Amino acid sequence: MSWIGVDQLCQVVSRDTAMAHIHWLSVHWQVDVPDSGHYLWWDDKGLSLKSAAFDFRSSVHVDFVEGTRARRIRAVTGEALTRAMGCQKGLRPAIFDATAGLGGDLSVLANIGCAVSAVERQPVVAALLRDALRRAENSDTGWCERVQMKCADSLDLMSHVSHGVVYIDPMFPKDRKTAPSLSMQVLHTLGGTTEKPERLLDAALDSGAARVVVKRPIKADFLAGRVPSSQVMGKTVRFDLYPRRKLTDEDSHPHQGLIDG
Ligand SMILES: C[S@@+](CC[C@H](N)C(=O)[O-])C[C@H]1O[C@@H](n2cnc3c(N)ncnc32)[C@H](O)[C@@H]1O
């Protein structure tokens, strides 16, 4: 499938360099904004996703260097997410992030010292994430060197996983009480982000990981009805823990080869 990309400034050199990082995405670049559908937008800030159905000024864009995400990355040290992963007393398990999305969680985990192998199946979401990582690397954000990412289906890789932790953060069901963010509205209409998370959990429990962690809305049922051994509660979400064996320093080593593009 080919996506429309708009590059009004025709920044061919920088755009082509960046596109080499997201080789899985076929883009037909043009200068005019289309009347309908989603389209990629290229400017001096890098890659964004826009939708003709929304205000032109709105975009889905990931920035790990400045703004809200960058502040969250710097702020988090001991929150529920990091405790759920088993980060304590210098232990920083290597993590297989099976549902990387736009990289909010993985950036926090890499920043506190975990090696992260991140996999995202939806090609546009994966492209937005990879482009943000590229820009963060270029601005010397140290944690990026601990992140490897791939556009793939985690189900295809899970049998080779032997990380300390497999982390699964499925799309939450649409909750009518809270208005979804623009990013979520656009991502929900993109296609390819909905999944069968039960299958991911089954595969993760059969992998070589020491622990499987599933993020859930705070009052949601257990994924696939599987009762976790313990839970870490956040303010609006909880993390269900399925330990397979004890986490040790051996589980901190980065994994090469599994995620190579
Ligand atoms: C809720 S989002 C993850 C958010 C992420 N934890 C963050 O902090 O930004 C879920 C993502 O998982 C991806 N996904 C679902 N099933 C997948 C699979 N089998 N393999 C890879 N990615 C998958 C979806 O495309 C979606 O982008």
The ligand as an SDF file (V2000), in Angstrom:
LIG
                    3D

 27 29  0  0  0  0  0  0  0  0999 V2000
   -1.8050    1.2420   23.0880 C   0  0  0  0  0  0  0  0  0  0  0  0
   -0.6290    1.2320   21.8140 S   0  0  0  0  0  0  0  0  0  0  0  0
    0.8970    1.1300   22.6980 C   0  0  0  0  0  0  0  0  0  0  0  0
    1.3040    2.4270   23.3430 C   0  0  0  0  0  0  0  0  0  0  0  0
    2.7280    2.4470   23.8380 C   0  0  0  0  0  0  0  0  0  0  0  0
    2.9210    1.5610   24.9830 N   0  0  0  0  0  0  0  0  0  0  0  0
    3.1510    3.8690   24.1990 C   0  0  0  0  0  0  0  0  0  0  0  0
    3.5020    4.1080   25.3610 O   0  0  0  0  0  0  0  0  0  0  0  0
    3.1480    4.7210   23.2840 O   0  0  0  0  0  0  0  0  0  0  0  0
   -0.7330   -0.3730   21.1100 C   0  0  0  0  0  0  0  0  0  0  0  0
    0.1080   -0.5380   19.8460 C   0  0  0  0  0  0  0  0  0  0  0  0
    0.3890   -1.9220   19.6780 O   0  0  0  0  0  0  0  0  0  0  0  0
    0.4410   -2.2040   18.2950 C   0  0  0  0  0  0  0  0  0  0  0  0
    0.2660   -3.6610   18.1380 N   0  0  0  0  0  0  0  0  0  0  0  0
   -0.8310   -4.3830   18.3900 C   0  0  0  0  0  0  0  0  0  0  0  0
   -0.6230   -5.6890   18.1570 N   0  0  0  0  0  0  0  0  0  0  0  0
    0.6660   -5.8070   17.7520 C   0  0  0  0  0  0  0  0  0  0  0  0
    1.4760   -6.9120   17.3640 C   0  0  0  0  0  0  0  0  0  0  0  0
    1.0000   -8.1600   17.3310 N   0  0  0  0  0  0  0  0  0  0  0  0
    2.7620   -6.6650   17.0220 N   0  0  0  0  0  0  0  0  0  0  0  0
    3.2520   -5.3970   17.0380 C   0  0  0  0  0  0  0  0  0  0  0  0
    2.5160   -4.3030   17.3890 N   0  0  0  0  0  0  0  0  0  0  0  0
    1.2440   -4.5070   17.7390 C   0  0  0  0  0  0  0  0  0  0  0  0
   -0.6960   -1.3700   17.7280 C   0  0  0  0  0  0  0  0  0  0  0  0
   -0.5010   -1.1350   16.3370 O   0  0  0  0  0  0  0  0  0  0  0  0
   -0.5900   -0.0910   18.5620 C   0  0  0  0  0  0  0  0  0  0  0  0
    0.2000    0.8910   17.9310 O   0  0  0  0  0  0  0  0  0  0  0  0
  1  2  1  0
  2  3  1  0
  2 10  1  0
  3  4  1  0
  4  5  1  0
  5  6  1  0
  5  7  1  0
  7  8  2  0
  7  9  1  0
 10 11  1  0
 11 12  1  0
 11 26  1  0
 12 13  1  0
 13 14  1  0
 13 24  1  0
 14 15  1  0
 14 23  1  0
 15 16  2  0
 16 17  1  0
 17 18  1  0
 17 23  2  0
 18 19  1  0
 18 20  2  0
 20 21  1  0
 21 22  2  0
 22 23  1  0
 24 25  1  0
 24 26  1  0
 26 27  1  0
M  CHG  2   2   1   9  -1
M  END
$$$$
